[in-house]
Amino acid sequence: MPDSVAYTQNLLNLAAVIYQPADDVDRMLATFAEDLRAAGHAIGGIIQRNIHNACGPVTLMEVVDLRTDRVIPICQNLGPGSTSCRLNQAGLADAAQAVSQAIGEGVELIIINKFGKTEAEGGGLRAELAAAIGAGLPVLTAVPERFYGAWLAFTGGYGTTLLCDGAIIADWWNETSRWAAARRRAGEAGA
């Protein structure tokens, strides 16, 4: 395979959906993941769900392991008026483990709900994103527009960016999965 084709293929393996605050990127990624699973694709990683609770406008966050459907709480309810970080480090560690297990299984696609503030600052699921990319697996994540510069610094410009649109995400997956199938066929023919 010519180097330029391999380079193009590798660029397709990483995609970031760039979104605005008004976009419901969590719901879009969840729907995309559900559709792929229903079609029989082996996917792993995590998607996020936000829950409004009795504390008023406070949103509690949880992620769902795409391999097992296990719900992992990733934030703490610190009560009304709290300005402290709500991120639950134990939940984040569980989410990281779910992603690592999916990478180890070599699923067709890794979805990591978000490259957000914590990842932009060097923490969160940043290491798991790097591990999935390093494993050569297709990876899909979402990046708030305000962290796009941090995303570019993290990736060195590697990968592709997508508009926050379900049809565009599906088109990316169709192209990416075609490349993966061609790579598998080439590997089998060379074996």
C-alpha positions in Angstrom: 0.0 0.0 0.0 1.5 3.4 -0.9 2.6 5.6 2.0 0.1 8.3 1.1 -2.8 5.8 1.2 -1.7 4.4 4.5 -1.4 8.0 5.9 -4.9 8.8 4.7 -6.2 5.6 6.3 -4.5 6.4 9.6 -6.0 10.0 9.5 -9.4 8.5 9.2 -8.9 6.3 12.3 -9.2 9.3 14.6 -12.2 11.6 14.5 -13.3 14.5 16.7 -16.8 15.9 16.6 -16.5 19.6 17.3 -19.5 20.9 19.0 -21.1 24.0 20.6 -22.8 24.2 24.0 -26.2 24.0 22.4 -25.4 20.8 20.6 -26.6 17.5 22.2 -23.5 15.6 21.3 -24.0 13.1 24.1 -27.4 12.0 22.7 -26.0 12.0 19.1 -23.0 9.7 20.1 -25.4 7.4 22.1 -27.7 7.1 19.1 -24.7 6.4 16.8 -23.4 3.7 19.2 -26.8 2.1 19.5 -27.2 1.9 15.8 -23.8 0.3 15.3 -24.4 -2.2 18.0 -27.8 -3.1 16.5 -26.0 -3.7 13.2 -23.7 -6.2 14.9 -20.6 -4.0 15.2 -18.2 -4.7 18.2 -17.7 -1.3 19.7 -16.3 -0.2 23.1 -15.6 2.8 25.1 -18.0 5.1 26.9 -20.9 7.4 26.2 -22.1 10.0 28.6 -25.6 10.6 30.0 -26.6 13.7 32.0 -29.3 13.5 34.6 -31.2 16.4 36.1 -32.0 15.7 39.7 -34.0 17.0 42.7 -31.2 19.5 43.5 -32.6 21.8 40.7 -30.5 22.7 37.7 -27.5 20.6 38.8 -26.8 17.9 36.2 -25.3 14.7 37.4 -23.1 12.8 34.8 -22.7 9.1 34.3 -21.1 7.1 31.5 -22.2 3.8 30.0 -19.6 1.1 29.1 -20.5 0.3 25.5 -19.3 -3.3 25.9 -21.3 -4.2 29.0 -23.9 -1.5 29.4 -22.6 -0.9 32.9 -23.5 2.6 34.2 -20.6 4.4 35.9 -21.3 7.6 37.9 -18.6 10.1 37.1 -19.6 13.1 39.3 -20.6 13.7 42.8 -23.6 15.6 44.0 -22.0 18.3 46.1 -25.3 20.1 46.7 -26.6 23.5 45.6 -24.2 26.3 45.5 -21.1 24.2 45.5 -18.2 25.5 43.3 -15.9 22.6 43.9 -15.0 20.1 41.2 -17.8 17.5 40.9 -15.8 14.9 39.0 -15.7 11.6 40.8 -12.2 10.3 40.5 -13.2 6.7 41.3 -15.9 6.8 38.6 -13.3 8.3 36.2 -10.9 5.4 37.0 -13.8 2.9 36.3 -14.5 4.7 33.0 -10.8 4.5 32.1 -10.8 0.8 32.9 -13.8 0.2 30.6 -12.0 2.0 27.7 -8.7 0.0 28.4 -10.6 -3.3 28.3 -12.2 -2.4 25.0 -8.8 -1.5 23.6 -7.4 -4.9 24.8 -10.3 -6.7 23.1 -9.5 -5.0 19.8 -13.1 -3.8 19.1 -14.0 -2.3 15.8 -14.4 1.2 17.2 -13.6 3.0 20.4 -15.9 5.9 21.4 -14.7 8.1 24.2 -17.5 10.6 25.1 -15.4 13.7 25.3 -12.1 15.5 25.2 -13.1 18.1 27.7 -11.6 20.4 30.3 -10.0 17.6 32.3 -8.4 16.1 29.2 -7.3 19.5 28.0 -5.5 20.0 31.3 -3.7 16.7 30.9 -5.9 14.3 32.9 -9.2 12.5 32.5 -9.2 9.9 29.7 -6.3 11.5 27.9 -4.1 8.4 28.4 -6.8 6.1 27.2 -7.4 8.2 24.1 -3.6 8.0 23.3 -3.6 4.2 23.9 -6.6 3.7 21.6 -4.9 5.8 18.9 -1.6 4.0 19.5 -3.3 0.6 19.1 -4.4 1.6 15.6 -8.1 1.4 16.4 -10.7 3.8 15.0 -11.5 6.3 17.7 -14.4 8.8 17.9 -14.6 11.5 20.5 -16.3 14.9 20.9 -14.5 18.1 21.6 -16.1 21.3 22.8 -15.1 24.1 20.4 -13.5 26.0 23.2 -11.0 23.1 23.7 -10.2 22.7 20.0 -6.7 24.3 20.4 -5.9 21.8 23.2 -7.2 19.0 21.0 -4.8 20.1 18.2 -2.0 20.3 20.7 -2.7 16.8 22.0 -3.0 15.2 18.5 -0.4 17.3 16.7 -3.1 17.8 14.0 -3.5 14.1 13.4 -6.9 12.8 12.6 -10.0 14.5 11.2 -12.7 16.8 12.6 -16.4 16.3 12.0 -19.3 18.7 12.2 -21.8 17.8 14.9 -24.2 16.0 12.6 -25.3 12.4 12.8 -25.2 11.9 9.1 -21.6 13.2 8.9 -20.5 10.9 11.7 -22.2 7.9 9.9 -20.3 8.8 6.7 -17.0 9.0 8.6 -17.7 5.5 10.0 -18.7 4.0 6.7 -15.4 5.2 5.1 -13.3 4.2 8.1 -14.8 0.7 8.3 -14.2 0.3 4.6 -10.5 1.1 5.1 -10.4 -1.3 8.0 -12.0 -4.1 6.0 -9.5 -3.5 3.1 -6.6 -3.6 5.6 -7.9 -6.9 7.1 -8.2 -8.4 3.6 -4.7 -7.3 2.6 -3.3 -8.8 5.9 -5.1 -12.1 5.2 -3.8 -12.2 1.6 -0.3 -11.6 2.8 -0.4 -14.3 5.5 
